[in-house]
Amino acid sequence: MSRREQRGTTVSLALACHPLPTAAMTLGVTAAAALSGRTGLECLLVAATVLTGQLTVGWINDLVDRERDARSGRRDKPVALGWVEPGTVVFATACATLLTIPLSIANGTVAGVAHLAAVLSAWSYNLLLKRTAFSWLPYLVSFGLLPAFLSYGGLGGGYHGAPPTILMTVLAGLLGIGIHVLNVLPDLVEDNENGVRHLPLRIAMRIGAPRLLYLTLAFTVLVSAGIVIAALRVGLRQ
């Protein structure tokens, strides 16, 4: 394989992982870890853990959706465009998964289990629930587990930290629902044509996409403000 082809594969894999959401999640959770008092080394571990987990989520999404993306003429989907072979993406996903497992446990056993459960929940969205009225559920679960990942986190296996507050857990889960709606809103027309009838599409068909956007933005801003207030007044841990 030539150097040009190798570089093309690398770039295609980077584009197929949903780079913006992956970077946003990695930076957001790492920043939350830093604000919660984690050391620099622990924050680096959090970043590596979240990054590898999010890579698997993005790659699985593009693998599962490659035929629908091709029918829709998507120009931003390397797998659907044939820029990278599905087998290569499967291999990359397997490698990232093998990294995610030990990295998760290195944050502490309970924190690691929470992170792995969050990743599995995100996989369930890609593989099972994306086309259903329960599309919001994996986002609720995955985001709702992040406070536990942070509150129980430490360095090395074993038990660290303490349980997260119920308020922070609930607010994080609600934020996940808002993120879900905002993520799918740009693709409502294509999803409707391809029979991907997730909950936001069902709601938008009743009240209209613009109204759903405004309501979701207001909801997400309020929940985000609630998280900031809860962090300052209640904190992350019980």
Rosetta blueprint (number, residue, H / E / L):
1 M L
2 S L
3 R H
4 R H
5 E H
6 Q H
7 R H
8 G H
9 T H
10 T H
11 V H
12 S H
13 L H
14 A H
15 L H
16 A H
17 C L
18 H L
19 P H
20 L H
21 P H
22 T H
23 A H
24 A H
25 M H
26 T H
27 L H
28 G H
29 V H
30 T H
31 A H
32 A H
33 A H
34 A H
35 L H
36 S L
37 G L
38 R L
39 T L
40 G H
41 L H
42 E H
43 C H
44 L H
45 L H
46 V H
47 A H
48 A H
49 T H
50 V H
51 L H
52 T H
53 G H
54 Q H
55 L H
56 T H
57 V H
58 G H
59 W H
60 I H
61 N H
62 D H
63 L H
64 V H
65 D L
66 R H
67 E H
68 R H
69 D H
70 A H
71 R H
72 S L
73 G L
74 R L
75 R L
76 D L
77 K L
78 P H
79 V H
80 A H
81 L H
82 G L
83 W L
84 V L
85 E L
86 P H
87 G H
88 T H
89 V H
90 V H
91 F H
92 A H
93 T H
94 A H
95 C H
96 A H
97 T H
98 L H
99 L H
100 T H
101 I H
102 P H
103 L H
104 S H
105 I H
106 A H
107 N L
108 G L
109 T H
110 V H
111 A H
112 G H
113 V H
114 A H
115 H H
116 L H
117 A H
118 A H
119 V H
120 L H
121 S H
122 A H
123 W H
124 S H
125 Y H
126 N H
127 L H
128 L H
129 L H
130 K L
131 R L
132 T L
133 A L
134 F L
135 S L
136 W H
137 L H
138 P H
139 Y H
140 L H
141 V H
142 S H
143 F H
144 G H
145 L H
146 L H
147 P H
148 A H
149 F H
150 L H
151 S H
152 Y L
153 G L
154 G L
155 L L
156 G L
157 G L
158 G L
159 Y L
160 H L
161 G L
162 A L
163 P L
164 P E
165 T L
166 I H
167 L H
168 M H
169 T H
170 V H
171 L H
172 A H
173 G H
174 L H
175 L H
176 G H
177 I H
178 G H
179 I H
180 H H
181 V H
182 L H
183 N H
184 V H
185 L H
186 P H
187 D H
188 L H
189 V H
190 E H
191 D H
192 N H
193 E H
194 N L
195 G L
196 V L
197 R L
198 H L
199 L H
200 P H
201 L H
202 R H
203 I H
204 A H
205 M H
206 R H
207 I H
208 G L
209 A H
210 P H
211 R H
212 L H
213 L H
214 Y H
215 L H
216 T H
217 L H
218 A H
219 F H
220 T H
221 V H
222 L H
223 V H
224 S H
225 A H
226 G H
227 I H
228 V H
229 I H
230 A H
231 A H
232 L H
233 R H
234 V L
235 G L
236 L L
237 R E
238 Q L
